[in-house]
Amino acid sequence: MDLFDHEWPAARTVWVLEPTDTVVVLGSTQAESILVAGTPAVRRRSGGGAVLVEPGGLVWVDVFVPAGDPLWEVDVGRAFAWLGGVWAAALGESAHAHAGPLITTPWSKLVCFAGLGPGEVTIDGAKVVGIAQRRTKAGALFQCAALLDWRPERLLERLALTDDARRRAAADLAGVARGVAVNADAFVNHLP
């Protein structure tokens, strides 16, 4: 669903999206030229790197918070904090929402789970939930992806990289993220 082509809801709203096919979701600033020709792709209007969406690969949840809602935060960086806390609570005591600034890596502009942003969630240092945000005067749309399975080579084989770069990326990305056992209900049940 793309709320930017529709009217904004007046109240806090949550959508749980279940993938039925495999697609690469590009961040708002990524060009389709980063993909291998013929790779199915869609674009999200929030930032970040590419995410492989496939059945059984992740839990995707969009959360809209209207301006003026008690959860609304004017500061874009701090706006993620409450949402990361909800994901961390849903995942259990070993999960932590990142409270610091954006952490980039050589691969983070290309692959979402290669970097770590405010509110994003880790377990034992590995990223398990990525969160992107798109804001307008009406409110903020948070797009969340909780990994069920992390095999970076599945995404990398769809990116237009040299064989050497693909091998380096696979080695560098192997431990930066991991899959977790979570479902959308666990997240929704922790929402304020």
Buried (B, 14 or more C-beta within 10 A) or exposed (E): EEBEEEEBBEEBBBBEBEBEEBBBBBBEEBEEEBBEEEBEBEBBBBBBBBBBBBEEBBBBBBBBBBEEBEBBBEEEBEBBBBBBBBBBBBBEEEBBBBEEEEBEBEBBBBBBBBBBBBBBBBBEEBBBBBBBBBBEEBBBBBBBBBBBEBBBEEBBBBBEBEEEBBEBBBEBBEEBBBBBEBEBEBBBEBBE
